[in-house]
């Protein structure tokens, strides 16, 4: 068994995440079935709409994308980032020192 360069493995993992991201986008388009360009449905979908409509459309797209990834058994690279458990995150350090003068102006 040979040792490999950690940078090469990291680069390969990055390329794989990008490829999965692109494939999930394409498959989401196939599942959602974009309307024929120029049709009434297409105009309705792509004409200027309110923020709520755009948000709902984006949420539906994200849900379909997540379902495809889950059925394929892969993690969606665009999904929510995995946060370490709270016990693994070090507690912030508290500053000790004298109290600042309330009349003192801050430089920064």
CNS distance restraints for C-alpha pairs under 8 A (distance, minus, plus):
assign (resid   4 and name CA) (resid   8 and name CA) 7.44 0.50 0.50
assign (resid   4 and name CA) (resid   9 and name CA) 7.52 0.50 0.50
assign (resid   5 and name CA) (resid   9 and name CA) 6.56 0.50 0.50
assign (resid   6 and name CA) (resid  10 and name CA) 6.15 0.50 0.50
assign (resid   7 and name CA) (resid  11 and name CA) 6.10 0.50 0.50
assign (resid   8 and name CA) (resid  12 and name CA) 6.15 0.50 0.50
assign (resid   9 and name CA) (resid  13 and name CA) 6.15 0.50 0.50
assign (resid  10 and name CA) (resid  14 and name CA) 6.19 0.50 0.50
assign (resid  11 and name CA) (resid  15 and name CA) 6.28 0.50 0.50
assign (resid  12 and name CA) (resid  16 and name CA) 6.20 0.50 0.50
assign (resid  13 and name CA) (resid  17 and name CA) 6.24 0.50 0.50
assign (resid  14 and name CA) (resid  18 and name CA) 6.32 0.50 0.50
assign (resid  15 and name CA) (resid  19 and name CA) 6.22 0.50 0.50
assign (resid  16 and name CA) (resid  20 and name CA) 6.15 0.50 0.50
assign (resid  17 and name CA) (resid  21 and name CA) 6.10 0.50 0.50
assign (resid  17 and name CA) (resid  77 and name CA) 6.15 0.50 0.50
assign (resid  18 and name CA) (resid  22 and name CA) 6.25 0.50 0.50
assign (resid  18 and name CA) (resid  77 and name CA) 7.85 0.50 0.50
assign (resid  19 and name CA) (resid  23 and name CA) 6.14 0.50 0.50
assign (resid  20 and name CA) (resid  24 and name CA) 6.03 0.50 0.50
assign (resid  20 and name CA) (resid  76 and name CA) 7.66 0.50 0.50
assign (resid  20 and name CA) (resid  77 and name CA) 7.32 0.50 0.50
assign (resid  21 and name CA) (resid  25 and name CA) 6.29 0.50 0.50
assign (resid  21 and name CA) (resid  76 and name CA) 7.09 0.50 0.50
assign (resid  21 and name CA) (resid  77 and name CA) 5.99 0.50 0.50
assign (resid  21 and name CA) (resid  78 and name CA) 7.00 0.50 0.50
assign (resid  22 and name CA) (resid  26 and name CA) 6.34 0.50 0.50
assign (resid  23 and name CA) (resid  27 and name CA) 6.06 0.50 0.50
assign (resid  24 and name CA) (resid  28 and name CA) 5.93 0.50 0.50
assign (resid  24 and name CA) (resid  65 and name CA) 6.30 0.50 0.50
assign (resid  24 and name CA) (resid  68 and name CA) 7.38 0.50 0.50
assign (resid  24 and name CA) (resid  69 and name CA) 7.23 0.50 0.50
assign (resid  24 and name CA) (resid  76 and name CA) 7.93 0.50 0.50
assign (resid  25 and name CA) (resid  29 and name CA) 6.35 0.50 0.50
assign (resid  25 and name CA) (resid  65 and name CA) 7.28 0.50 0.50
assign (resid  26 and name CA) (resid  30 and name CA) 6.41 0.50 0.50
assign (resid  27 and name CA) (resid  31 and name CA) 6.19 0.50 0.50
assign (resid  27 and name CA) (resid  65 and name CA) 7.92 0.50 0.50
assign (resid  27 and name CA) (resid  68 and name CA) 7.95 0.50 0.50
assign (resid  28 and name CA) (resid  32 and name CA) 6.02 0.50 0.50
assign (resid  28 and name CA) (resid  61 and name CA) 7.08 0.50 0.50
assign (resid  28 and name CA) (resid  64 and name CA) 6.48 0.50 0.50
assign (resid  28 and name CA) (resid  65 and name CA) 5.58 0.50 0.50
assign (resid  28 and name CA) (resid  68 and name CA) 7.64 0.50 0.50
assign (resid  29 and name CA) (resid  33 and name CA) 5.88 0.50 0.50
assign (resid  29 and name CA) (resid  34 and name CA) 6.54 0.50 0.50
assign (resid  30 and name CA) (resid  34 and name CA) 7.44 0.50 0.50
assign (resid  31 and name CA) (resid  64 and name CA) 7.94 0.50 0.50
assign (resid  32 and name CA) (resid  61 and name CA) 7.80 0.50 0.50
assign (resid  34 and name CA) (resid  42 and name CA) 7.81 0.50 0.50
assign (resid  35 and name CA) (resid  39 and name CA) 7.17 0.50 0.50
assign (resid  35 and name CA) (resid  41 and name CA) 6.33 0.50 0.50
assign (resid  35 and name CA) (resid  42 and name CA) 5.37 0.50 0.50
assign (resid  36 and name CA) (resid  41 and name CA) 7.87 0.50 0.50
assign (resid  36 and name CA) (resid  42 and name CA) 6.36 0.50 0.50
assign (resid  37 and name CA) (resid  42 and name CA) 5.79 0.50 0.50
assign (resid  38 and name CA) (resid  42 and name CA) 5.93 0.50 0.50
assign (resid  38 and name CA) (resid  43 and name CA) 6.41 0.50 0.50
assign (resid  39 and name CA) (resid  43 and name CA) 6.30 0.50 0.50
assign (resid  40 and name CA) (resid  44 and name CA) 6.12 0.50 0.50
assign (resid  41 and name CA) (resid  45 and name CA) 6.09 0.50 0.50
assign (resid  42 and name CA) (resid  46 and name CA) 6.09 0.50 0.50
assign (resid  43 and name CA) (resid  47 and name CA) 5.51 0.50 0.50
assign (resid  49 and name CA) (resid  53 and name CA) 6.38 0.50 0.50
assign (resid  49 and name CA) (resid  54 and name CA) 6.86 0.50 0.50
assign (resid  50 and name CA) (resid  54 and name CA) 6.46 0.50 0.50
assign (resid  51 and name CA) (resid  55 and name CA) 6.01 0.50 0.50
assign (resid  52 and name CA) (resid  56 and name CA) 6.11 0.50 0.50
assign (resid  53 and name CA) (resid  57 and name CA) 6.13 0.50 0.50
assign (resid  54 and name CA) (resid  58 and name CA) 6.10 0.50 0.50
assign (resid  55 and name CA) (resid  59 and name CA) 6.10 0.50 0.50
assign (resid  56 and name CA) (resid  60 and name CA) 6.18 0.50 0.50
assign (resid  57 and name CA) (resid  61 and name CA) 6.24 0.50 0.50
assign (resid  58 and name CA) (resid  62 and name CA) 6.12 0.50 0.50
assign (resid  59 and name CA) (resid  63 and name CA) 6.08 0.50 0.50
assign (resid  60 and name CA) (resid  64 and name CA) 6.22 0.50 0.50
assign (resid  61 and name CA) (resid  65 and name CA) 6.11 0.50 0.50
assign (resid  62 and name CA) (resid  66 and name CA) 6.08 0.50 0.50
assign (resid  63 and name CA) (resid  67 and name CA) 6.21 0.50 0.50
assign (resid  64 and name CA) (resid  68 and name CA) 6.28 0.50 0.50
assign (resid  65 and name CA) (resid  69 and name CA) 6.31 0.50 0.50
assign (resid  65 and name CA) (resid  76 and name CA) 7.78 0.50 0.50
assign (resid  66 and name CA) (resid  70 and name CA) 6.06 0.50 0.50
assign (resid  66 and name CA) (resid  76 and name CA) 6.40 0.50 0.50
assign (resid  66 and name CA) (resid  79 and name CA) 7.41 0.50 0.50
assign (resid  67 and name CA) (resid  71 and name CA) 6.11 0.50 0.50
assign (resid  68 and name CA) (resid  72 and name CA) 6.20 0.50 0.50
assign (resid  69 and name CA) (resid  73 and name CA) 6.13 0.50 0.50
assign (resid  69 and name CA) (resid  74 and name CA) 5.30 0.50 0.50
assign (resid  69 and name CA) (resid  75 and name CA) 6.14 0.50 0.50
assign (resid  69 and name CA) (resid  76 and name CA) 5.78 0.50 0.50
assign (resid  70 and name CA) (resid  74 and name CA) 6.10 0.50 0.50
assign (resid  70 and name CA) (resid  75 and name CA) 7.05 0.50 0.50
assign (resid  75 and name CA) (resid  79 and name CA) 7.63 0.50 0.50
assign (resid  84 and name CA) (resid  88 and name CA) 6.20 0.50 0.50
assign (resid  84 and name CA) (resid  89 and name CA) 6.88 0.50 0.50
assign (resid  85 and name CA) (resid  89 and name CA) 6.87 0.50 0.50
assign (resid 100 and name CA) (resid 104 and name CA) 7.29 0.50 0.50
